[in-house]
Amino acid sequence: MTQRPTVAIHTLGCKLNQAESEKLARELSLAGYGFAPGKAADIHVINTCTVTHIADRKSRHMVRMLRRQNRQAFIIVTGCYAESAAQDLVDCGADWVIGNKDKIALPDMIASKIKGSLKGGHGRDNLSGTERVRSFIKIQDGCNNFCSYCIVPYVRSQVFSLDANEVINEIRERAAAGYSEVVLTGTEIGAYDDSSLKLNGLIQRILKETDIKRLHLSSLQPQSISPQLLSLWKDSRLLRHFHLALQSGSDSVLKRMRRNYDTAQYKKIVDKILGIMPDASVTTDIIVGFPGESDAEFLESYNFCKNAGFAAMHVFVYSARPGTLAATMPGKVGENLKKERSLQMLELAAHNADKFAGRFIGQTRNVLWENEIGRGSGVYAGLTDNYIRTYATSEKDLTNKIIKARLLDQAKDMKNLKLRASTRGNHGELYSEVPK
């Protein structure tokens, strides 16, 4: 029997892309394809992002690199950059460029058009060897908010929600396969609507009809937070982490961005969350250097983030996206000034992350342990129920176990040299101990 070609899937960008790549990998695995590491695969699928010009550059670089490493490989590029700049990717060496609308059909397209024309590789099925800890599940796609800086509504224009029964069945399958955590993701999951079943109702069904151990929501718009939604966190399986994109702490910049809230409304929402769950982590996205951003507006944004005390901040330098309203706005901020403001925000983000994590030193919290950092090191990484990354040493295998850990110290300051050599020691991360 002729061996089927091997596949490698490369994912750039958001959790939604991760969910789509994960689903594609499962479907290809069920169809009998093997998975080969790195450049060794016969077929490479690159799931791209186009949220910034840096994301575009990474996508082009990956296509060129894979083509250079394996001239015989068949390279398929999909995702958001494929939707917006197909010819650029062809010029870089892609064989197929498949937009978001046709991404779902990739398994059938590979099966019907490639067939046995490629020489079968000898890679192993990576799905069978992965640690079944966390799975990303897409529940919604598309956006029509048209924030002035954002390209997403142009490359994910079809707005739809997945059937609730399909979502429930996927989560049941993940739980049966041994996964401990599921992350619900989409372009705007707060807009979920399946025949009038909203996000609240979907979460209620998941908690009632599945036995998944941990349920995590990806990014939410501030307007999506309601008393009805927050009431669901009485169930301890819902992780106490809220990622609420702010984008700017200046009201005038928010208005130019066409965000549907101001800083007072945003603060009210955060206060509501923390009033119910004081131990919850609230994380955010911030853009610096938006067109027209003055020194005073940047300072407003900086001070708002400082006072909010976010557990983590993803800081982005504004990148003009062709076709968006902001790309035509006057008052472009110089590259050097954007870099300076980015560094200031990143420094604040590190300070806030350490301050937040430091509040929990001495506490004992449930941790889902993910994997051993370096084979044989005895060092494990995990995430607490409020999404603080922590590390611990253990003679026992902690992988995919939810075990209470006592949080001891900031990972960046830890004295344990063995642990330090095995971890990044990033800001906001803690060293902990588990029962022997």
C-alpha positions as MATLAB code, in Angstrom:
seq = 'MTQRPTVAIHTLGCKLNQAESEKLARELSLAGYGFAPGKAADIHVINTCTVTHIADRKSRHMVRMLRRQNRQAFIIVTGCYAESAAQDLVDCGADWVIGNKDKIALPDMIASKIKGSLKGGHGRDNLSGTERVRSFIKIQDGCNNFCSYCIVPYVRSQVFSLDANEVINEIRERAAAGYSEVVLTGTEIGAYDDSSLKLNGLIQRILKETDIKRLHLSSLQPQSISPQLLSLWKDSRLLRHFHLALQSGSDSVLKRMRRNYDTAQYKKIVDKILGIMPDASVTTDIIVGFPGESDAEFLESYNFCKNAGFAAMHVFVYSARPGTLAATMPGKVGENLKKERSLQMLELAAHNADKFAGRFIGQTRNVLWENEIGRGSGVYAGLTDNYIRTYATSEKDLTNKIIKARLLDQAKDMKNLKLRASTRGNHGELYSEVPK';
ca = [
       0.000    0.000    0.000;
       1.356    3.421   -0.926;
       2.082    5.498    2.152;
       0.189    8.751    2.265;
       2.083   12.048    2.311;
       3.082   13.587    5.620;
       1.873   16.977    6.770;
       3.208   19.816    8.939;
       0.904   22.612   10.123;
       2.351   26.004   11.053;
       0.158   28.491   12.916;
       0.714   32.232   13.150;
      -1.455   34.675   15.072;
      -4.479   34.360   17.302;
      -6.202   31.644   19.305;
      -8.827   31.369   16.564;
      -6.100   30.328   14.134;
      -4.871   27.822   16.727;
      -8.381   26.358   16.979;
      -8.698   26.078   13.200;
      -5.257   24.482   12.859;
      -6.058   22.018   15.615;
      -9.281   21.016   13.873;
      -7.472   20.624   10.551;
      -4.821   18.427   12.179;
      -7.488   16.158   13.642;
      -9.281   15.795   10.341;
      -6.068   15.013    8.472;
      -5.055   12.532   11.164;
      -8.395   10.738   10.878;
      -7.935   10.652    7.108;
      -4.706    8.731    7.622;
      -2.081   11.405    7.073;
       1.088   11.245    9.135;
       2.697   14.321   10.692;
       6.351   15.135   10.158;
       8.326   17.677   12.155;
       9.689   20.855   10.588;
      10.929   20.801    7.037;
      10.616   17.014    6.610;
       6.927   17.025    5.631;
       5.650   16.537    2.102;
       2.820   19.032    2.627;
       3.108   22.238    4.641;
       0.011   24.176    5.661;
       0.680   27.709    6.952;
      -2.229   29.391    8.749;
      -1.407   33.099    8.547;
      -2.211   36.346   10.351;
      -2.375   39.886    8.945;
      -3.185   41.995   12.005;
       0.079   43.978   11.590;
       2.761   44.433    8.952;
       5.042   42.322   11.166;
       2.542   39.449   10.951;
       2.578   39.813    7.154;
       6.379   39.706    7.140;
       6.441   36.561    9.312;
       4.063   34.834    6.897;
       6.191   35.679    3.858;
       9.347   34.641    5.698;
       7.893   31.253    6.602;
       6.870   30.506    3.012;
      10.327   31.439    1.692;
      12.091   29.475    4.447;
      10.071   26.300    3.852;
      10.524   26.563    0.090;
      14.268   26.988    0.553;
      14.497   24.033    2.960;
      12.400   21.634    0.895;
      12.076   22.317   -2.829;
       9.841   19.275   -3.291;
       7.331   20.170   -0.584;
       3.804   21.257   -1.488;
       3.134   24.524    0.383;
      -0.425   25.591    1.131;
      -1.027   29.012    2.683;
      -4.348   29.910    4.272;
      -5.692   32.341    6.857;
      -6.081   36.090    6.999;
      -2.987   37.133    5.037;
      -3.937   34.632    2.350;
      -7.303   36.379    2.180;
      -5.786   39.842    1.715;
      -2.582   39.292   -0.294;
      -2.692   36.021   -2.221;
      -0.275   37.100   -4.966;
       2.405   38.100   -2.450;
       2.359   34.554   -1.100;
       2.474   32.976   -4.555;
       5.493   35.162   -5.316;
       7.162   33.835   -2.153;
       6.754   30.246   -3.305;
       3.330   29.045   -2.183;
       1.694   26.366   -4.354;
      -1.842   27.022   -3.148;
      -3.263   30.115   -1.450;
      -6.602   29.392    0.207;
      -8.643   32.180    1.829;
     -10.554   31.922    5.092;
     -13.819   31.145    3.320;
     -12.407   27.924    1.857;
     -10.222   26.913    4.806;
     -12.828   24.461    6.055;
     -12.541   22.463    2.820;
      -8.767   21.949    3.045;
      -8.864   18.261    4.068;
     -11.033   17.397    1.061;
      -8.958   19.597   -1.243;
      -5.736   17.895   -0.135;
      -7.279   14.444   -0.517;
      -8.792   15.046   -3.939;
      -6.084   17.101   -5.632;
      -2.846   15.753   -4.196;
      -3.876   12.107   -3.963;
      -0.830    9.872   -4.352;
       1.226   12.254   -6.473;
       3.692   13.023   -3.697;
       6.242   10.641   -2.310;
       5.133    9.468    1.140;
       7.266   10.601    4.058;
       8.209    8.760    7.212;
       6.993   11.183    9.875;
       5.020    9.989   12.864;
       1.481   10.999   13.789;
       2.195   13.854   16.178;
      -1.375   13.896   17.436;
      -0.920   10.555   19.152;
       2.144   11.821   20.985;
       0.993   15.233   22.119;
       0.082   15.904   25.712;
      -3.670   16.251   25.854;
      -3.919   19.257   28.143;
      -5.652   22.206   26.460;
      -7.792   22.334   23.329;
      -8.990   25.393   21.403;
     -12.525   25.195   20.033;
     -13.939   27.694   17.568;
     -17.507   28.757   18.352;
     -17.863   31.870   16.194;
     -16.241   33.669   13.279;
     -16.413   37.044   11.583;
     -16.792   40.645   12.666;
     -18.648   43.659   11.306;
     -17.648   46.272   13.893;
     -15.141   47.955   11.541;
     -12.915   49.580   14.144;
     -10.913   52.136   12.178;
      -7.534   50.375   12.553;
      -8.639   46.760   12.099;
      -8.320   44.617    8.979;
     -10.220   41.639   10.457;
     -13.721   42.577    9.155;
     -12.247   42.605    5.638;
     -10.576   39.188    5.875;
     -13.163   37.480    8.112;
     -16.274   39.144    6.754;
     -18.623   36.172    7.021;
     -20.209   36.389   10.474;
     -21.587   33.119   11.823;
     -21.853   31.031   14.986;
     -21.311   27.293   15.131;
     -24.217   25.060   16.039;
     -24.363   24.645   19.817;
     -24.806   20.876   19.530;
     -21.639   20.681   17.430;
     -19.730   22.670   20.063;
     -21.052   20.439   22.856;
     -20.067   17.295   20.951;
     -16.561   18.629   20.287;
     -16.059   19.370   23.971;
     -17.333   15.918   24.928;
     -14.844   14.404   22.487;
     -11.987   16.433   23.965;
     -12.941   15.447   27.505;
     -13.179   11.771   26.493;
      -9.753   12.027   24.869;
      -8.318   13.224   28.175;
      -8.090   16.980   27.691;
      -8.491   18.920   30.933;
      -9.205   22.381   29.528;
     -11.137   23.804   26.609;
     -10.730   27.379   25.352;
     -13.722   28.849   23.504;
     -12.479   31.116   20.761;
     -13.677   33.154   17.792;
     -13.310   36.569   16.227;
     -15.850   37.994   18.694;
     -17.236   35.261   20.931;
     -19.454   37.723   22.778;
     -21.507   37.940   19.566;
     -22.253   34.201   19.634;
     -25.832   33.558   18.508;
     -27.117   30.147   17.467;
     -30.858   30.442   16.834;
     -31.142   32.990   19.664;
     -28.919   30.952   22.005;
     -26.393   33.532   23.175;
     -22.981   33.034   24.791;
     -24.566   32.826   28.266;
     -26.788   29.970   27.166;
     -23.972   28.142   25.391;
     -21.781   28.259   28.511;
     -24.662   27.025   30.655;
     -25.134   24.070   28.315;
     -21.418   23.266   28.299;
     -21.255   23.276   32.100;
     -24.392   21.157   32.358;
     -23.847   18.713   29.497;
     -20.094   18.060   29.550;
     -17.609   17.019   32.200;
     -14.690   19.129   30.954;
     -12.619   20.099   33.984;
     -11.739   23.682   33.022;
     -13.521   26.086   30.680;
     -11.767   29.233   29.497;
     -13.098   32.100   27.399;
     -10.738   33.835   25.008;
     -10.868   37.560   24.271;
     -14.126   39.408   24.986;
     -15.235   42.884   24.047;
     -15.942   44.999   27.144;
     -19.556   45.430   26.043;
     -20.044   41.663   26.183;
     -19.711   41.579   29.976;
     -23.118   41.479   31.653;
     -24.408   40.529   35.125;
     -25.967   37.432   33.568;
     -22.630   36.361   32.107;
     -20.701   37.004   35.325;
     -23.226   35.007   37.350;
     -21.986   31.854   35.586;
     -18.646   32.080   37.396;
     -20.277   30.509   40.429;
     -19.131   27.312   38.729;
     -15.450   26.852   39.619;
     -14.753   25.172   36.272;
     -14.884   28.610   34.610;
     -11.412   30.112   34.813;
     -11.139   33.471   36.517;
      -9.425   35.222   33.633;
     -10.917   37.949   31.437;
      -9.097   39.285   28.390;
     -10.770   42.595   27.551;
      -9.229   44.529   24.661;
      -8.841   48.201   25.674;
      -6.632   49.431   22.770;
      -6.188   52.905   24.308;
      -6.689   54.583   27.667;
      -7.443   57.912   26.001;
     -11.072   58.722   25.192;
     -10.198   60.867   22.185;
      -8.091   58.061   20.692;
     -10.828   55.516   21.410;
     -13.239   57.728   19.509;
     -10.919   57.863   16.480;
     -10.512   54.098   16.744;
     -14.314   53.757   16.590;
     -14.430   51.664   19.739;
     -17.912   51.502   21.253;
     -16.977   52.536   24.801;
     -14.967   55.114   26.704;
     -12.536   54.685   29.587;
     -15.214   55.319   32.234;
     -17.380   52.530   30.823;
     -14.394   50.203   30.556;
     -13.373   50.889   34.177;
     -16.924   50.246   35.345;
     -16.870   46.830   33.672;
     -13.505   45.901   35.209;
     -14.681   47.079   38.633;
     -17.794   44.920   38.254;
     -15.676   41.848   37.498;
     -13.286   42.453   40.383;
     -16.139   43.272   42.732;
     -17.457   39.749   42.201;
     -14.077   38.011   41.788;
     -11.274   39.992   43.460;
      -8.762   37.302   42.492;
      -9.617   37.382   38.764;
      -6.927   38.345   36.300;
      -7.874   41.002   33.764;
      -5.586   41.263   30.750;
      -5.745   43.540   27.734;
      -4.428   44.728   24.356;
      -2.953   48.204   23.905;
      -2.006   50.034   20.699;
       0.582   52.817   20.811;
       1.279   55.315   18.053;
      -2.241   55.459   16.613;
      -2.575   58.298   14.056;
      -2.776   61.642   15.828;
      -1.803   60.217   19.236;
      -0.349   63.227   21.042;
       1.995   63.160   24.017;
      -0.956   64.037   26.243;
      -3.111   61.225   24.820;
      -0.315   58.698   25.272;
       0.118   59.826   28.870;
      -3.628   59.389   29.424;
      -3.405   55.871   28.065;
      -0.314   55.079   30.142;
      -1.870   56.338   33.361;
      -5.117   54.483   32.761;
      -3.199   51.212   32.305;
      -1.096   51.968   35.364;
      -4.160   52.492   37.540;
      -6.017   49.506   36.073;
      -3.237   47.165   37.197;
      -3.682   44.664   34.366;
      -2.309   41.176   35.016;
      -0.854   41.229   31.490;
      -0.780   43.662   28.581;
      -0.198   42.803   24.932;
       1.402   45.952   23.523;
       1.144   46.576   19.789;
       2.776   49.335   17.768;
       0.168   50.760   15.390;
       0.502   49.286   11.925;
      -1.436   50.816    9.040;
      -3.612   48.211    7.317;
      -4.477   49.051    3.698;
      -8.175   49.661    3.207;
      -8.911   50.643    6.802;
     -10.086   54.110    7.795;
      -7.095   54.746   10.071;
      -4.663   54.183    7.198;
      -5.901   57.453    5.654;
      -5.917   59.469    8.883;
      -3.533   62.424    9.248;
      -1.026   62.819   12.063;
       1.158   59.742   11.524;
       3.381   59.103   14.543;
       7.069   58.658   13.767;
       8.650   55.207   14.056;
      11.152   56.277   16.721;
       8.414   57.787   18.865;
       6.229   54.706   18.452;
       9.130   52.532   19.568;
       9.773   54.766   22.589;
       6.123   54.612   23.634;
       6.043   50.862   23.122;
       9.034   50.401   25.429;
       7.379   52.529   28.100;
       4.184   50.488   27.900;
       6.120   47.217   27.967;
       7.963   48.335   31.085;
       4.632   49.208   32.709;
       3.208   45.848   31.628;
       6.088   44.030   33.335;
       5.630   46.045   36.520;
       1.871   45.419   36.584;
       2.342   41.700   35.916;
       4.777   41.332   38.818;
       2.509   43.337   41.094;
      -0.536   41.230   40.249;
       1.245   37.893   40.618;
       2.875   39.074   43.833;
      -0.545   39.398   45.468;
      -0.870   35.621   45.447;
       2.501   34.625   46.898;
       1.816   32.373   49.863;
      -1.569   31.246   48.562;
      -2.485   27.736   47.443;
      -4.337   27.495   44.119;
      -5.404   24.847   41.649;
      -2.927   24.501   38.789;
      -3.287   22.622   35.522;
       0.227   21.336   34.871;
       1.066   21.298   31.181;
       4.398   19.662   30.493;
       7.935   19.034   31.674;
      10.340   21.808   30.668;
      13.200   19.865   29.161;
      13.192   16.075   29.222;
      14.359   14.737   32.553;
      14.549   18.152   34.234;
      11.741   17.439   36.681;
      10.529   21.017   36.138;
       6.886   21.510   35.159;
       4.973   24.539   33.867;
       1.315   25.194   34.553;
      -1.414   27.789   34.853;
      -3.410   28.589   37.963;
      -7.190   28.903   37.917;
      -6.737   32.670   37.467;
      -4.117   32.172   34.755;
      -0.845   32.928   36.487;
       1.970   30.906   34.954;
       3.895   28.960   37.531;
       6.727   26.430   37.681;
       7.497   23.637   40.122;
       9.912   20.750   40.520;
       8.485   17.284   41.037;
       9.722   13.707   40.940;
       6.237   12.675   39.808;
       4.873   13.332   36.323;
       2.501   16.288   36.699;
       1.497   16.514   33.035;
      -2.230   17.149   32.516;
      -3.002   16.928   36.219;
      -4.870   19.559   38.214;
      -2.986   19.720   41.505;
      -2.963   22.413   44.151;
       0.306   24.306   44.445;
       1.595   26.795   46.976;
       2.853   29.924   45.214;
       6.255   30.871   46.622;
       8.160   33.543   44.750;
       8.545   35.503   41.539;
      10.050   33.212   38.900;
      12.349   35.993   37.675;
      13.893   36.254   41.163;
      14.075   32.577   42.021;
      17.211   31.177   43.601;
      16.717   27.636   42.297;
      19.333   27.514   39.529;
      18.012   24.292   38.011;
      14.575   25.838   37.630;
      15.964   29.130   36.375;
      17.870   27.380   33.602;
      14.736   25.591   32.497;
      12.282   28.492   32.328;
      11.968   31.906   30.790;
      11.494   33.603   34.156;
       9.148   36.168   32.631;
       7.483   38.921   34.599;
       4.267   37.846   36.294;
       5.366   34.212   36.636;
       5.749   32.417   39.970;
       7.732   29.551   41.395;
       5.593   27.134   43.416;
       5.694   23.821   45.241;
       3.397   20.830   44.973;
       2.753   18.087   47.534;
       5.300   15.268   47.375;
];
